[in-house]
């Protein structure tokens, strides 16, 4: 029995992109290794560099700031000159920074190298753009990108678990030689750069594009002011600075808001803007970007609170009193739930309405964290709550870049998918800063000198739950037919074959 033209086209498109997705699975596996490998080694890195434990926070802050600044620029350059070219450049910079970490002998050189390693944040948005553009030429870009995004996130989370498990074992096997241990991720990224160079085909950028340099400079200043304010807010909470320090936070946030207002006004006057504000206003785009911000609150901002709660002495009437190994197991369960969510998204995206998937996933995040409010005393309760929230987060991590790419016009897929990462990161940074202050000051009496109050943890969980439910509500504003291959595209596909 002969297949229909549409079926033949779908099979052809999947065959053409199968190899591409396979290469990207390796890239995201390596990205996950980078994100999971170094965390178990932080104590040894601190000793090697001769710094204080609290100085590790500067590594995260520096990489976060640089990532927020370079991500939109690199994504736009990918739209202009080809996504593979920029993906390869980002991989080379990441590989060079990873090798620099091996030989960095003091805090400042390690800090610079660590920040530059943050170029890997653009990998996933550029991969999504490459898959979408290749699929769009065969009129199945949207559905194909959704399925591929789920697989890529599975590889990302699997790599994070693999990296976390491998780091300690490699360190022990090398007799505590930190330099040799740090060579493992550097070798992995170097290999991936070669894989991208030899195995990944280039996209077809639109001609006649220009880089809105002034727009990106204004955007960079806005991001720098806002993220700087949030980093300073975390310092206030951890160092217990006086009320006068808060005026700096207010001033920086106010200045950042003013710069962003200037940025919007400027971009609306540009023919080829850095970020097309008109596209962001579309009903199928702004709820997606808002959801990325809101989900970043729990996905990136609440992990520190989760770890400290799990380690809090249960004799206080709350907390789990787990040692480091048991806490790692809790985090491992959460990471596995992210993988499950990404897999479910990849499977259900074949037939379920993508808008409904986004709404359900956001609601799961809200439900998972809301369950913490009454159920947080027993380990099984915490694991159940985290698993529910993790499934929702895993689906959203896969769904949001694909949804943004589908909602963007041709030539803006890279920047649109990258913005979901930027807004997610800003949401996580904002939440991390706020949660740090909440847990430091507490909401109610602090039970001991080192443990945060139960009221503080309740506030964190309530904010995370509220973010999930608000995201679900905002996604109802997305048109019902958004993010799907249209009938017109299918008809055009059949016409090409016939």
C-alpha positions in Angstrom: 0.0 0.0 0.0 1.5 3.4 -1.0 1.7 6.2 1.5 0.1 9.5 1.1 2.1 12.6 -0.1 1.9 14.1 3.4 3.2 10.9 5.0 6.1 10.7 2.5 7.0 14.3 3.2 6.9 13.7 6.9 9.1 10.6 6.6 11.5 12.5 4.4 11.7 15.4 6.7 12.3 13.2 9.8 15.0 11.3 7.9 16.8 14.5 6.9 16.8 15.9 10.4 17.4 12.7 12.3 21.2 13.0 11.8 21.1 16.7 12.8 19.2 15.9 16.0 21.6 13.1 16.8 24.5 15.5 16.7 22.7 18.0 18.9 21.9 15.3 21.4 25.7 14.9 21.8 26.0 18.7 22.1 23.4 18.9 24.8 24.8 15.9 26.6 28.1 17.8 26.8 26.3 21.0 27.9 24.7 19.0 30.8 28.1 17.6 31.8 29.4 21.2 32.0 26.5 22.1 34.3 26.8 19.1 36.6 30.5 18.3 36.6 32.0 21.2 38.6 29.5 21.4 41.5 30.8 18.4 43.4 34.4 19.8 43.0 33.7 23.3 44.4 35.2 22.5 47.8 38.4 21.3 46.2 38.5 24.3 43.9 38.2 26.6 46.9 41.2 24.9 48.6 43.2 25.0 45.4 42.6 28.7 44.8 43.0 29.6 48.5 39.6 31.4 48.7 36.6 31.4 51.0 33.5 29.2 50.4 31.4 32.4 49.9 33.6 33.5 47.0 32.1 30.6 44.9 29.0 32.8 44.6 31.1 35.2 42.4 31.6 32.4 39.9 27.8 32.1 39.4 27.3 35.9 39.3 30.0 36.5 36.7 28.8 33.7 34.4 25.3 34.9 34.8 26.1 38.5 33.9 28.2 37.5 30.9 25.6 35.0 29.7 22.8 37.6 29.9 24.8 40.1 27.9 26.1 37.8 25.1 23.1 35.5 24.6 20.8 37.9 22.6 23.8 39.2 20.6 25.0 35.8 19.6 21.4 34.6 18.8 20.9 37.6 16.5 24.2 37.0 14.8 23.1 33.5 14.2 19.9 34.8 12.5 22.0 37.1 10.4 25.0 35.0 9.3 24.0 31.4 9.9 23.2 29.6 13.2 26.0 27.0 12.7 28.7 29.6 12.4 27.8 31.2 15.8 27.2 27.8 17.4 30.7 26.8 16.4 32.2 30.0 17.7 30.4 29.6 21.0 31.6 26.0 21.3 35.2 27.1 20.6 35.1 29.9 23.2 33.6 27.4 25.7 36.3 24.9 25.0 39.0 27.5 25.3 37.5 28.7 28.6 37.3 25.1 29.9 41.0 24.6 29.2 41.8 27.9 30.9 40.1 26.6 34.0 42.5 23.6 34.0 45.5 25.9 34.3 44.0 28.9 36.2 46.2 29.4 39.2 44.4 32.2 41.1 40.9 33.5 41.8 40.7 36.2 39.2 42.0 34.1 36.3 39.6 31.3 37.3 36.7 33.8 37.6 37.3 35.2 34.0 37.6 31.7 32.6 34.4 30.6 34.4 32.5 33.6 33.1 33.6 32.9 29.5 32.5 29.3 29.8 29.0 30.7 30.0 29.0 31.0 26.2 27.4 27.5 26.2 24.0 29.1 27.1 23.5 29.9 23.5 23.9 26.3 22.3 20.3 25.2 22.8 18.6 28.3 21.3 20.8 28.0 18.2 20.1 24.3 17.9 16.4 24.9 18.1 16.7 27.5 15.4 18.7 25.2 13.1 16.2 22.4 13.5 13.2 24.7 13.0 14.6 26.4 9.9 15.5 23.0 8.3 12.0 21.6 9.2 10.3 24.8 8.0 11.7 24.3 4.5 9.7 21.0 4.5 6.6 22.5 6.1 6.9 20.6 9.3 9.2 22.8 11.3 6.9 23.4 14.3 6.0 19.8 15.1 9.5 18.6 14.4 11.1 21.2 16.6 8.8 20.3 19.5 9.7 16.6 19.3 13.4 17.4 18.9 13.4 19.9 21.8 12.2 17.2 24.2 15.0 14.8 23.2 17.6 17.6 23.6 16.4 18.4 27.1 16.6 14.7 28.0 20.2 14.7 26.8 20.9 17.9 28.8 19.6 16.6 32.1 21.2 13.2 31.5 24.5 14.9 30.9 24.1 16.9 34.2 23.5 13.7 36.1 26.4 12.0 34.4 28.7 15.0 35.1 27.8 15.1 38.7 28.4 11.4 39.2 31.6 11.3 37.2 33.4 14.3 38.8 34.0 12.8 42.3 35.0 9.5 40.8 37.5 11.0 38.4 38.9 13.1 41.2 39.4 10.0 43.4 40.8 8.0 40.5 43.4 10.7 39.7 44.6 10.7 43.4 43.0 14.2 44.0 44.7 15.8 41.0 42.3 18.7 40.3 44.0 19.9 37.1 43.7 16.4 35.5 40.1 16.1 36.8 39.2 19.4 35.1 40.5 18.2 31.8 37.6 15.9 31.3 34.9 18.5 30.5 37.6 20.5 28.5 38.2 17.4 26.3 34.5 16.8 25.9 33.8 20.4 24.7 36.7 20.3 22.3 35.4 17.1 20.7 31.9 18.7 20.5 33.4 21.7 18.7 34.8 19.3 16.1 31.5 17.5 15.8 29.7 20.8 15.1 32.3 21.8 12.5 32.1 18.5 10.6 28.6 17.2 11.2 26.1 20.2 11.5 24.8 21.8 8.3 24.3 25.5 8.0 21.0 27.4 8.0 20.0 29.9 5.3 20.0 33.4 6.8 17.9 36.1 5.2 20.1 38.6 3.2 20.3 42.3 3.9 20.2 42.0 7.7 22.1 44.5 9.9 23.2 44.4 13.5 21.5 47.0 15.7 24.7 47.8 17.7 23.2 50.7 19.6 20.2 48.7 20.5 22.3 45.9 21.9 24.4 48.4 23.9 21.3 49.9 25.5 20.0 46.3 26.2 23.3 45.4 27.7 23.2 48.3 30.1 19.7 47.5 31.2 20.6 43.9 31.8 23.8 44.9 33.7 21.9 47.3 35.9 19.1 44.9 36.8 21.2 41.8 37.3 23.7 43.8 39.2 21.0 45.0 41.5 19.9 41.4 42.1 23.4 40.2 42.8 23.8 43.1 45.3 20.5 42.1 46.9 21.8 38.6 47.5 24.9 40.1 49.1 22.8 42.2 51.4 20.9 39.1 52.5 24.0 37.0 53.1 26.1 39.7 54.7 23.3 41.2 56.8 24.0 44.8 55.6 22.0 47.7 57.0 18.9 49.4 55.6 21.0 52.0 53.8 22.3 49.3 51.4 18.8 48.8 50.1 18.8 52.2 48.5 21.5 51.0 46.1 19.3 48.1 45.1 16.3 50.4 44.5 18.5 52.8 42.6 20.0 50.2 40.3 16.6 48.6 39.6 15.0 52.0 38.9 17.9 52.8 36.5 17.5 49.5 34.8 13.8 50.0 34.3 14.4 53.4 32.8 17.0 52.0 30.4 14.6 49.2 29.3 11.9 51.8 28.7 14.5 53.7 26.5 15.4 50.5 24.8 11.7 49.8 23.9 11.2 53.3 22.5 14.4 53.1 20.5 13.7 49.6 19.1 10.2 50.6 17.8 11.9 53.2 15.6 14.4 50.7 14.0 13.8 48.9 10.7 15.9 45.9 11.8 15.9 46.1 15.6 18.0 44.1 18.0 14.8 42.6 19.4 11.6 43.1 17.5 9.2 44.6 20.1 6.3 44.2 17.7 6.9 40.4 17.6 7.1 40.3 21.4 3.7 42.0 21.6 2.1 39.1 19.6 -0.4 37.0 21.7 1.5 33.8 20.8 4.8 35.3 21.9 4.5 37.5 25.1 2.8 34.7 27.2 5.7 32.4 26.3 8.3 34.9 27.4 6.4 35.7 30.6 6.1 32.0 31.3 9.9 31.6 30.9 10.4 34.3 33.5 7.9 32.8 35.9 9.2 29.3 35.6 12.8 30.5 36.1 11.6 31.5 39.6 11.3 27.8 40.7 13.6 26.1 38.2 16.7 28.3 38.9 15.8 30.3 42.0 14.6 27.7 44.5 17.3 25.1 44.3 19.4 26.6 47.0 16.4 26.8 49.3 15.6 23.1 48.5 19.1 22.0 49.4 19.2 23.9 52.7 15.7 22.7 53.7 16.7 19.1 53.1 19.7 19.6 55.3 18.0 21.5 58.1 17.9 19.5 61.4 14.4 18.0 61.7 14.5 18.5 65.5 13.4 22.1 64.8 10.0 20.7 63.7 10.7 21.0 60.0 13.5 20.1 57.6 14.7 16.6 56.7 18.0 16.5 58.4 19.7 14.8 55.5 23.5 14.5 55.0 25.3 15.5 51.8 24.8 12.1 50.1 21.1 12.0 50.8 20.6 15.6 49.7 22.3 14.7 46.4 19.8 11.8 46.0 17.0 14.3 46.4 18.4 16.5 43.7 18.9 13.4 41.6 15.2 12.5 41.9 14.3 16.1 40.8 16.6 15.9 37.8 15.1 12.5 36.8 11.6 14.1 37.0 12.8 16.8 34.6 13.8 14.1 32.2 10.4 12.5 32.5 8.8 15.8 31.8 10.9 16.3 28.7 10.1 12.8 27.5 6.4 13.2 28.1 6.5 16.5 26.1 8.3 14.8 23.2 5.7 12.0 23.1 2.5 14.0 23.7 3.5 16.8 21.3 2.8 14.5 18.4 -0.9 14.7 18.9 -1.8 17.0 21.9 -2.4 20.7 21.4 0.9 22.5 22.2 -0.9 25.3 24.0 -2.6 22.8 26.3 0.7 21.1 27.0 2.2 24.4 28.1 -0.8 25.2 30.4 -0.8 21.8 32.0 3.0 21.8 32.5 2.8 25.3 34.2 -0.1 24.1 36.4 2.0 21.1 37.5 4.7 23.4 38.7 2.2 25.4 40.7 0.6 22.2 42.1 3.9 20.7 43.1 5.1 23.7 45.0 1.6 24.4 46.5 1.7 20.9 48.0 4.8 21.9 50.0 2.7 24.2 52.1 0.8 21.4 53.9 3.1 18.5 53.2 6.8 19.1 53.8 7.7 17.1 57.0 8.4 13.6 55.5 11.0 12.7 52.8 8.4 11.0 50.6 6.2 14.2 50.7 9.1 16.3 49.5 10.1 13.8 46.8 6.5 13.6 45.6 6.1 17.4 45.5 9.4 17.8 43.7 8.5 15.1 41.2 5.2 16.8 40.2 6.9 20.2 39.9 9.9 18.7 38.1 7.7 17.0 35.4 6.1 20.3 34.7 9.5 22.1 34.6 11.0 19.5 32.3 8.2 19.8 29.8 8.5 23.6 29.9 12.3 23.7 29.4 11.7 21.7 26.2 8.5 23.4 25.1 9.3 27.1 25.5 12.2 27.6 23.0 10.3 25.6 20.5 7.1 27.6 21.1 9.0 30.9 20.7 10.7 29.7 17.5 7.3 28.8 16.1 5.8 32.2 17.0 8.7 34.1 15.4 8.8 35.2 11.8 11.6 33.9 9.5 14.9 35.3 10.3 14.1 35.8 14.1 13.9 32.2 15.3 17.3 32.3 17.0 16.7 35.5 19.0 13.2 34.4 19.9 14.2 31.1 21.3 17.2 32.7 23.0 15.0 35.2 24.8 13.2 32.4 26.6 16.6 31.5 28.1 17.3 35.2 29.0 14.0 35.8 30.7 14.2 32.4 32.5 17.6 33.4 33.8 16.5 36.8 34.9 13.5 35.2 36.7 15.8 32.8 38.4 18.2 35.5 39.4 15.4 37.7 40.7 14.0 34.8 42.7 17.4 33.7 44.1 18.0 37.2 45.3 14.6 37.5 46.9 14.7 34.0 48.4 18.1 34.7 49.9 16.7 37.8 51.7 13.5 36.0 52.8 15.5 33.0 54.2 18.0 35.3 55.9 15.4 37.5 57.6 12.7 34.8 57.9 9.0 35.3 58.1 8.4 34.6 61.8 10.9 33.6 64.5 14.1 32.0 63.4 14.5 28.7 65.2 18.3 28.8 65.4 21.3 30.9 64.4 22.0 28.9 61.2 18.6 27.6 60.1 16.1 29.7 58.2 12.6 29.9 59.6 9.8 27.7 58.4 7.9 30.9 57.5 10.8 31.8 55.2 10.5 28.4 53.4 6.7 28.7 53.2 7.2 32.1 51.5 9.6 30.5 48.9 7.2 27.7 48.1 4.2 30.0 47.9 6.0 32.3 45.4 7.1 29.3 43.3 3.5 28.0 43.3 2.1 31.4 42.4 4.6 31.7 39.5 3.4 28.3 38.1 -0.3 29.1 38.4 0.1 32.7 37.0 2.0 31.2 33.9 -0.8 28.8 33.3 -3.3 31.6 33.4 -1.3 33.8 31.0 -1.0 31.0 28.5 -4.8 31.0 28.1 -4.2 34.3 26.1 -2.3 32.3 23.5 -4.5 31.6 20.4 -5.7 28.0 20.3 -4.1 27.3 16.9 -0.6 28.7 17.9 2.5 26.6 17.6 1.1 24.0 15.2 1.8 23.2 11.6 -1.0 24.9 9.7 -3.2 23.4 7.1 -1.8 25.8 4.6 1.7 24.4 5.2 0.5 20.9 4.8 -1.3 21.7 1.6 1.8 23.5 0.2 3.8 20.4 1.1 1.5 18.1 -0.9 1.6 20.6 -3.8 5.4 20.4 -3.8 5.3 16.6 -4.1 2.5 16.4 -6.6 
